[in-house]
């Protein structure tokens, strides 16, 4: 078995120093500014939205003034002296305001539809940016994160962003504008009542502020807990066979219960605090309505603080204009308080959305894998003088194109697969060295096998060859070129890898084989399958090579999946092959058949083999025995048997690899 490739398997969630609304902390302005940057591509749509929001806010306030004009100009005159002409004007006035209401409804409908479209476009851009950048992140990042955590960026976090962009964002703007327009309208009716309403709402908000902050804090924790639950579920779903084999169902149920309980507690507290806000704001709003009616009545009777009185008509002993003003002011009071209520409750969705945005931006800001190599891999041919030169033709010959800036020259080195490691040290974590002074070489066409217990450093060495990780000290040379100078993309193009853990993608069998070389013809894919001895079982599938594989090839046996993986490496036809426990999932009988194909695959190639079954490495040119990151023995099979050291003990069964 290959050693653990996840040396730092943590469940931490990316955090930002000024994450979001928490206690006495403020919203992270950088996150908000960065989020608003995505709106730049949708200026026309957002301009229309803004016009519709302004229109809706104006109509909302104007509709509150409807009662003032209705009572003052129509109901009181109509009560005093009923005429058909005045009644007709009343009907016309009502129809006019009905039309205004309809325009307000349509404006809300228009901007909500536009924002739904814009929000999904923005989320598509964010997902594209996340996925594109994720391809550039070093392997180390994925070693430290569970797949479920990474998936939560694309699901939970983007869902909260969608809600904020599509609903919270326009509602907040609408609330602010409505608040301003209502405030101005209230001032035009009564300064004293306006001052009372504003002071009352300030007191209420100061009292409920702590509840809002606590709710926002727990919404942030809810996002983090959800990511951990997703990561755990993904890991458990992938390892169901192992769980059942070792009867660990109860153990993992307990672990899941703990994580799920944490999520439940955070979600409950978030929603409890959020749920308190609605009733509190509604109750205080109703109390304010009663107090304004009471204070307005006192002011009206005293004729203090209201607009000029130019009418002598009376209704129930009160000046008609005063009554109209009070009715309109009461309506404006609700129009003024409602946006405050909405904004108070929107703090929760803003907190959750900004928590998601911060996590998303943490992924996007994750440092990309450095690729400063300038030596590239090109197609080559030999000229009349036998020298290599670059060509666009398919010659089957490849060369390293090495520019020498100091001399202003370019040299071409034939790609052969000559690998040399000199005094290499490496540590996954600084200060914890896992490879010590590793020196080895593999000439073109040679087969080098690594043997050792789990954690000895076998897979780590191969990860250094393809530069999944960079060494701390020493040198690795490929055809005489320091691999640090080679462009990583070209370096990996020259390497074929067959891993112990097979990953098949949703698509046909042919597509999965062609994954090793995207421009491979069907004939090349079939030839590769024959080389790997996979052609026989593939043709027995319902649609042969056109059979669609789903769920990582769930309909195939482990051995069949591995054979397709070997065929995928074969079609790439690289000069260097890395076989990491390539036949570990194949039974002994099938292994004997596959080994012949593997021998053909390895012919004239430099091959690094990591094997658990020592029988598969007997024909290697050199066998290297590793222990705790050090080379303790090396030689051919016969030489190592004669030494009667660790390899001999492993081969004879005196020692076990585990």
C-alpha positions in Angstrom: 0.0 0.0 0.0 1.1 3.6 -0.7 1.8 5.8 2.3 -0.6 8.5 3.4 -0.6 11.3 0.9 -2.4 13.7 3.2 0.1 14.6 5.8 -1.9 17.5 7.1 -5.5 16.4 7.0 -7.3 19.2 8.9 -10.8 20.4 8.9 -10.1 24.1 9.2 -12.3 26.6 7.4 -10.6 29.6 5.8 -11.1 32.7 7.8 -10.5 36.4 7.3 -9.3 38.7 10.1 -12.2 41.1 9.7 -14.7 38.6 8.6 -18.1 40.1 9.0 -20.8 41.4 11.4 -19.7 40.0 14.8 -20.3 41.7 18.1 -18.6 45.0 17.9 -16.9 44.3 14.6 -17.9 45.9 11.3 -18.7 44.5 8.0 -15.5 43.8 6.1 -15.4 46.6 3.6 -12.9 44.9 1.4 -15.2 41.9 0.9 -18.2 44.2 0.1 -16.1 46.3 -2.3 -14.8 43.2 -4.0 -18.3 41.7 -4.3 -19.6 44.9 -5.8 -16.9 44.7 -8.4 -18.8 41.9 -10.1 -21.7 44.3 -10.7 -19.6 46.3 -13.1 -20.4 44.0 -16.1 -24.2 44.5 -15.6 -24.4 48.3 -15.5 -27.4 48.6 -17.9 -29.5 46.0 -16.1 -28.6 47.5 -12.7 -29.4 51.0 -14.0 -32.9 49.8 -14.9 -33.2 48.1 -11.5 -32.2 51.4 -9.8 -34.8 53.3 -11.7 -37.5 50.8 -10.8 -36.5 50.8 -7.2 -36.6 54.6 -7.0 -40.0 54.5 -8.7 -41.3 51.9 -6.3 -40.0 53.9 -3.3 -41.6 57.1 -4.5 -44.9 55.4 -5.1 -44.7 53.8 -1.7 -44.4 57.2 0.0 -46.9 58.9 -2.3 -49.5 56.2 -1.6 -49.1 57.1 2.1 -50.1 60.7 1.3 -53.1 59.4 -0.6 -55.2 59.6 2.5 -54.4 63.2 3.2 -55.6 64.3 -0.2 -58.5 61.9 -0.2 -59.9 63.2 3.1 -59.0 66.9 2.6 -60.0 67.4 -1.0 -62.8 64.8 -1.6 -64.4 63.1 1.5 -64.9 66.2 3.6 -66.3 68.3 0.7 -68.4 65.4 -0.4 -69.8 65.0 3.2 -70.6 68.6 3.4 -72.3 68.9 0.0 -72.8 65.8 -2.1 -72.7 66.5 -5.9 -72.4 64.2 -8.9 -69.5 66.2 -10.1 -67.5 65.9 -6.9 -68.3 62.2 -6.7 -67.0 61.7 -10.2 -63.8 63.5 -9.2 -63.5 61.2 -6.2 -63.8 58.1 -8.5 -61.3 59.6 -10.9 -58.9 60.3 -8.0 -59.2 56.7 -6.7 -58.7 55.3 -10.2 -55.6 57.5 -10.6 -54.1 56.2 -7.4 -55.0 52.7 -8.4 -53.0 53.1 -11.6 -50.1 54.5 -9.5 -50.3 51.5 -7.2 -50.2 49.2 -10.3 -47.1 51.0 -11.6 -45.5 50.4 -8.2 -46.3 46.7 -8.3 -45.0 46.4 -11.9 -41.8 48.2 -11.0 -41.2 45.8 -8.1 -41.9 42.8 -10.4 -39.5 44.1 -13.1 -36.6 44.8 -10.8 -37.0 41.5 -8.9 -36.9 39.6 -12.2 -33.9 41.5 -13.5 -32.0 40.9 -10.2 -32.8 37.2 -10.4 -31.1 37.1 -13.8 -28.2 39.3 -12.8 -27.6 37.3 -9.6 -27.3 34.0 -11.4 -25.0 35.6 -14.0 -22.7 37.0 -11.2 -22.7 33.6 -9.4 -21.8 31.9 -12.7 -18.8 34.3 -13.0 -17.8 33.6 -9.4 -18.1 29.8 -9.8 -16.1 30.1 -13.1 -13.4 32.1 -11.3 -13.3 29.7 -8.4 -13.0 26.6 -10.6 -10.5 28.2 -12.9 -8.3 29.3 -10.0 -8.8 26.0 -8.2 -7.0 24.3 -11.1 -3.9 26.4 -10.3 -3.8 25.6 -6.5 -1.0 23.3 -5.3 -1.9 19.7 -4.4 -1.0 20.6 -0.8 -4.2 22.6 -0.5 -6.4 19.6 -1.4 -4.4 17.5 1.1 -5.4 19.8 3.8 -9.1 20.2 2.9 -11.9 17.6 2.6 -13.8 17.5 -0.7 -17.0 18.3 1.2 -15.5 21.5 2.4 -14.5 22.5 -1.1 -17.9 21.6 -2.4 -19.6 23.9 0.1 -17.9 26.8 -1.6 -19.9 26.0 -4.7 -23.2 25.2 -3.0 -23.9 26.7 0.4 -21.8 29.7 0.1 -23.0 30.6 -3.4 -26.6 30.0 -2.4 -26.4 32.6 0.4 -24.7 35.0 -2.0 -27.5 34.4 -4.5 -30.2 35.3 -1.9 -28.3 38.5 -0.9 -27.7 39.7 -4.5 -31.2 38.8 -5.8 -33.3 39.9 -2.8 -31.4 41.6 0.1 -29.4 43.9 -2.1 -32.3 45.5 -4.0 -34.5 45.5 -0.8 -31.8 47.3 1.1 -31.6 50.1 -1.5 -35.4 50.2 -1.7 -35.6 50.5 2.1 -33.0 53.3 2.3 -34.7 55.3 -0.4 -38.2 54.7 1.1 -36.8 55.8 4.5 -35.4 59.0 3.1 -38.6 59.9 1.1 -40.8 59.0 4.0 -38.7 61.2 6.4 -39.0 64.2 4.0 -42.7 63.7 3.7 -43.2 63.4 7.4 -41.3 66.6 8.0 -43.6 68.4 5.5 -46.5 67.4 7.7 -45.2 67.8 11.3 -41.7 68.4 12.5 -42.6 67.5 16.1 -44.2 64.1 15.2 -41.2 63.4 12.9 -38.7 64.0 15.7 -40.7 61.7 18.0 -40.8 58.9 15.4 -37.1 59.2 14.7 -36.1 59.2 18.4 -38.4 56.3 19.1 -36.9 54.2 16.4 -33.3 55.0 17.5 -34.1 53.8 21.0 -35.7 50.6 19.6 -32.7 49.9 17.3 -30.2 50.5 20.1 -32.1 48.0 22.3 -32.3 45.3 19.5 -28.8 45.9 18.2 -27.2 43.2 20.4 -29.8 40.7 19.2 -29.0 41.5 15.5 -25.2 41.1 16.1 -25.7 37.8 17.9 -27.9 36.5 15.1 -25.2 37.5 12.5 -22.5 35.8 14.5 -24.3 32.5 14.6 -25.2 32.7 10.9 -21.4 32.9 10.3 -20.9 29.8 12.6 -23.7 28.1 10.8 -21.8 28.4 7.5 -18.7 27.0 9.0 -20.5 24.1 10.7 -22.3 23.2 7.4 -18.9 23.0 5.6 -17.6 20.6 8.2 -20.8 18.4 8.1 -20.6 18.3 4.3 -16.9 17.3 4.4 -17.6 14.5 6.9 -20.6 13.2 4.9 -18.6 13.1 1.7 -15.7 11.3 3.5 -18.1 8.7 5.0 -20.0 8.1 1.7 -16.7 7.4 0.0 -15.6 5.1 2.8 -18.8 3.1 3.3 -17.2 -0.3 2.5 -14.4 0.3 5.0 -16.9 1.4 7.6 -19.0 -1.7 7.2 -16.0 -4.1 7.0 -14.8 -2.9 10.4 -18.3 -2.4 11.9 -17.6 1.2 12.7 -21.1 2.4 12.0 -21.8 3.4 15.6 -18.4 5.2 16.0 -19.0 7.4 12.9 -22.7 7.9 13.9 -21.4 9.5 17.1 -18.9 11.7 15.3 -21.6 12.8 12.9 -24.0 13.5 15.7 -21.4 15.7 17.3 -20.9 17.7 14.1 -24.6 17.7 13.3 -25.4 18.8 16.8 -23.0 21.7 16.5 -24.6 22.7 13.2 -28.1 22.4 14.9 -27.1 24.6 17.8 -25.6 27.3 15.6 -28.5 27.2 13.2 -31.0 27.2 16.0 -29.4 30.2 17.8 -29.1 32.1 14.5 -32.7 31.6 13.6 -34.0 32.1 17.2 -32.3 35.5 17.4 -33.5 36.2 13.8 -37.0 35.1 14.7 -37.1 37.4 17.7 -36.4 40.4 15.6 -39.7 40.2 13.6 -42.1 40.1 16.5 -40.1 42.8 18.4 -40.1 45.2 15.4 -43.8 44.5 14.7 -44.8 45.0 18.4 -42.7 48.3 18.7 -44.2 49.4 15.3 -47.8 48.9 16.6 -46.9 50.8 19.9 -45.4 53.6 17.8 -48.6 53.7 15.7 -50.7 54.2 18.9 -48.4 56.8 20.4 -48.3 58.8 17.1 -52.1 58.7 16.9 -52.3 59.9 20.6 -49.7 62.6 20.2 -51.1 63.7 16.9 -54.5 64.0 18.4 -53.1 66.2 21.2 -51.3 68.4 18.7 -54.4 68.6 16.5 -56.6 69.7 19.3 -54.0 72.2 20.4 -53.4 73.2 16.8 -49.6 72.8 17.4 -47.0 71.7 14.9 -49.2 70.9 12.0 -49.3 72.5 8.6 -51.2 75.7 8.0 -55.0 75.4 8.4 -56.8 77.0 5.5 -60.1 75.2 5.7 -63.0 75.8 8.1 -64.8 72.5 7.3 -65.0 70.3 10.4 -65.5 66.6 10.9 -66.3 65.2 14.4 -65.2 68.5 15.9 -61.7 68.4 14.5 -60.2 70.6 11.8 -60.4 68.7 8.5 -56.9 69.3 7.4 -55.6 68.2 10.8 -57.4 64.9 10.5 -56.1 64.4 7.0 -52.6 65.2 8.1 -52.7 62.8 11.0 -54.1 59.9 8.9 -51.4 60.4 6.3 -48.7 60.8 9.0 -49.8 57.5 10.6 -49.5 55.8 7.3 -46.1 57.4 6.8 -45.1 56.2 10.2 -45.5 52.6 9.0 -43.9 53.4 5.7 -40.9 54.8 7.7 -40.7 51.9 10.3 -41.1 49.1 7.8 -37.8 49.7 6.0 -36.0 49.9 9.4 -37.6 46.6 10.3 -36.6 45.1 6.9 -33.0 46.3 7.2 -32.7 45.0 10.8 -33.8 41.5 9.6 -31.6 41.7 6.5 -28.5 41.9 8.7 -28.8 38.2 9.1 -28.8 37.3 5.4 -26.0 39.9 4.9 -23.9 38.3 7.6 -24.4 34.8 6.1 -23.8 36.0 2.6 -20.6 37.8 3.6 -19.4 34.8 5.5 -19.9 32.8 2.3 -18.2 35.5 0.2 -15.2 35.6 2.5 -14.8 31.9 2.2 -15.1 32.0 -1.5 -12.6 34.8 -1.8 -10.3 32.9 0.5 -10.3 30.1 -2.1 -9.8 32.5 -5.0 -7.0 34.3 -3.1 -5.3 31.0 -2.3 -1.7 31.2 -3.7 -1.4 29.6 -7.1 1.2 26.9 -7.8 4.3 28.6 -8.9 5.4 27.8 -12.4 8.5 29.8 -13.3 10.0 27.2 -15.5 11.1 28.4 -18.9 12.2 25.1 -20.5 9.4 23.8 -22.7 8.6 20.6 -24.5 8.3 20.8 -28.3 8.0 18.5 -31.3 11.3 18.1 -32.9 13.1 16.6 -36.0 16.6 16.2 -37.1 18.0 18.3 -39.9 20.5 17.4 -42.5 23.3 17.8 -40.0 21.6 15.5 -37.5 20.9 18.3 -35.2 17.5 18.8 -33.4 15.2 21.6 -34.5 11.7 22.5 -33.6 8.8 21.5 -35.9 5.0 21.4 -36.0 4.9 18.0 -37.6 4.1 14.8 -35.7 7.5 13.1 -35.8 7.2 11.2 -32.6 10.4 13.0 -31.5 10.2 15.4 -28.6 12.8 17.8 -27.3 13.4 20.2 -24.4 13.6 23.8 -25.7 16.0 25.6 -23.4 16.5 29.3 -24.0 19.8 30.8 -22.6 19.0 34.4 -22.0 22.5 35.4 -21.1 23.9 34.2 -24.4 20.7 34.8 -26.4 20.8 31.2 -27.7 18.4 28.2 -27.6 19.5 24.6 -27.3 17.4 21.5 -27.9 17.8 18.4 -25.8 16.1 15.2 -26.8 13.5 13.9 -24.4 14.7 10.5 -23.3 13.6 10.1 -19.7 17.0 10.3 -17.8 16.1 11.1 -14.2 18.7 11.9 -11.5 18.1 12.8 -7.9 21.0 14.2 -5.9 21.0 14.6 -2.1 17.3 15.5 -1.9 15.7 16.5 1.3 12.0 17.2 1.6 9.4 18.1 4.3 5.6 18.6 4.0 5.8 20.8 7.1 8.8 22.9 7.8 11.1 21.3 10.3 9.6 17.8 9.9 11.8 16.2 7.2 10.3 13.1 5.6 13.0 12.4 2.9 16.7 12.5 3.9 19.6 12.7 1.5 17.9 10.8 -1.3 20.2 10.1 -4.3 19.3 7.8 -7.2 19.3 7.7 -11.0 17.2 6.1 -13.7 18.6 5.8 -17.2 16.3 5.8 -20.2 14.6 2.4 -20.4 15.4 1.4 -16.9 12.9 0.2 -14.3 13.3 1.5 -10.8 11.2 0.0 -8.0 10.6 1.4 -4.6 9.9 -0.9 -1.7 9.1 -0.1 1.9 6.4 0.2 4.6 3.6 2.7 4.5 5.1 6.1 5.2 8.6 5.2 4.1 8.5 7.9 1.4 7.9 5.9 -1.8 5.0 8.1 -3.2 6.6 11.2 -1.9 9.6 10.6 -4.2 7.4 10.3 -7.3 5.4 13.4 -6.2 8.7 15.3 -6.3 9.5 14.1 -9.8 6.3 15.6 -11.2 6.7 18.7 -8.9 3.5 18.3 -7.0 5.8 19.4 -4.2 9.2 21.2 -4.4 12.3 19.9 -2.7 14.0 21.7 0.2 17.5 20.8 -0.7 19.4 18.9 -3.4 18.7 18.7 -7.1 16.5 16.7 -9.5 17.6 16.6 -13.1 15.5 15.5 -16.1 17.7 14.7 -19.2 20.4 16.8 -17.5 18.1 19.8 -16.9 17.2 21.0 -13.4 13.4 20.3 -13.2 12.9 23.7 -11.5 13.7 25.2 -14.9 11.2 23.1 -16.7 7.7 24.4 -17.2 5.4 22.3 -14.9 2.8 21.7 -17.6 5.4 20.4 -20.1 7.1 18.4 -17.3 3.8 16.6 -16.5 3.1 16.1 -20.2 6.3 14.0 -20.3 5.2 11.8 -17.4 2.6 9.1 -17.3 1.1 8.2 -14.0 -1.1 5.2 -12.9 -2.3 5.7 -9.3 -3.5 3.2 -6.8 -6.7 5.2 -6.4 -8.4 5.2 -9.8 -10.6 8.2 -10.8 -12.9 7.6 -13.7 -15.0 10.5 -15.0 -18.6 10.6 -16.1 -18.5 9.8 -19.8 -17.8 6.9 -22.2 -15.1 4.4 -21.7 -13.4 5.9 -24.8 -13.5 9.3 -23.2 -11.9 8.1 -20.1 -9.1 6.4 -22.0 -8.7 9.5 -24.2 -8.2 11.6 -21.0 -4.6 10.6 -21.2 -4.2 12.3 -24.6 -7.1 14.5 -25.6 -6.3 14.4 -29.4 -5.9 10.6 -29.5 -7.9 8.8 -32.2 -10.3 6.0 -31.5 -7.7 3.6 -32.9 -5.0 4.8 -30.6 -7.4 4.4 -27.6 -8.3 0.9 -28.6 -4.6 0.0 -29.1 -3.8 1.3 -25.6 -6.7 -0.7 -24.2 -5.3 -3.8 -25.9 -1.9 -3.1 -24.5 -3.4 -2.9 -21.0 -5.4 -6.1 -21.7 -8.6 -4.1 -21.1 -10.0 -4.5 -24.6 -11.6 -7.9 -23.8 -13.9 -6.8 -21.0 -14.6 -3.4 -22.6 -16.1 -5.1 -25.7 -18.4 -7.1 -23.4 -19.9 -4.0 -21.9 -23.4 -3.1 -23.2 -22.2 -0.4 -25.6 -18.5 -1.4 -25.7 -16.2 1.6 -25.8 -19.3 3.9 -26.0 -20.6 2.6 -22.6 -21.2 5.6 -20.3 -19.5 5.3 -17.0 -21.1 7.1 -14.0 -20.3 7.4 -10.3 -16.6 6.8 -10.8 -17.2 3.7 -12.8 -19.4 2.1 -10.1 -20.6 -0.6 -12.5 -17.1 -2.0 -13.0 -14.9 -4.1 -10.7 -11.9 -2.5 -9.1 -9.6 -4.4 -11.4 -11.5 -3.3 -14.5 -11.3 0.3 -13.4 -7.6 0.0 -12.9 -7.2 -1.5 -16.4 -8.9 1.5 -17.9 -6.5 3.7 -15.8 -3.5 1.8 -17.2 -4.9 2.2 -20.8 -5.3 5.9 -20.1 -1.6 6.1 -19.3 -0.7 4.0 -22.3 -2.4 6.2 -24.8 -0.4 9.2 -23.5 2.8 7.3 -24.6 5.2 9.3 -22.3 8.9 8.5 -22.0 8.6 8.2 -18.2 6.0 6.2 -16.3 5.2 6.3 -12.6 3.2 3.2 -11.4 1.9 3.8 -7.9 0.6 0.4 -6.8 -0.8 0.1 -10.3 -1.8 -3.6 -10.0 -2.7 -3.6 -6.3 -6.4 -4.0 -7.1 -6.1 -6.8 -9.6 -6.3 -10.4 -8.6 -3.2 -12.7 -9.1 -4.5 -14.3 -12.3 -5.4 -11.0 -13.9 -2.1 -9.5 -12.7 -0.2 -12.1 -14.7 -2.1 -11.1 -17.8 -1.8 -7.4 -17.2 1.9 -7.7 -16.3 2.6 -8.7 -19.9 0.9 -5.6 -21.1 2.7 -3.6 -18.5 6.0 -4.9 -19.7 5.1 -3.9 -23.2 4.0 -0.5 -21.9 7.3 -0.1 -20.0 9.5 -1.1 -22.9 12.0 1.6 -23.8 10.6 3.9 -21.0 12.0 5.0 -17.7 9.7 3.5 -15.1 9.3 4.1 -11.4 7.3 1.4 -9.7 5.8 1.5 -6.2 4.7 -2.0 -5.4 3.3 -3.9 -2.5 3.6 -7.3 -4.2 7.3 -7.9 -4.4 6.8 -10.4 -7.2 6.0 -7.5 -9.5 9.4 -5.8 -9.1 11.7 -8.8 -9.5 12.6 -7.8 -13.1 13.5 -4.2 -12.1 16.9 -2.9 -13.0 17.2 -1.6 -9.5 15.2 -2.0 -6.3 15.4 0.7 -3.7 14.4 -0.1 -0.1 13.2 2.8 1.9 12.7 3.2 5.6 11.5 6.4 7.3 12.5 8.5 4.3 16.0 7.0 3.9 17.5 4.6 1.4 18.7 1.6 3.4 19.3 -0.8 0.5 19.6 -0.8 -3.3 20.4 -3.3 -6.0 18.8 -5.9 -8.2 16.5 -8.6 -6.9 19.3 -11.2 -6.9 21.8 -8.9 -5.3 19.4 -7.9 -2.5 18.5 -11.5 -1.8 22.2 -12.4 -1.5 22.6 -9.6 1.0 19.9 -11.1 3.2 19.0 -7.7 4.6 15.6 -6.0 4.9 14.5 -6.8 1.3 15.3 -10.5 1.8 13.3 -10.5 5.0 10.4 -8.8 3.3 10.6 -11.2 0.4 10.7 -14.3 2.5 8.0 -13.1 4.8 10.2 -12.5 7.9 9.1 -8.9 7.8 5.8 -7.4 6.7 5.5 -4.2 4.7 3.0 -2.9 7.2 
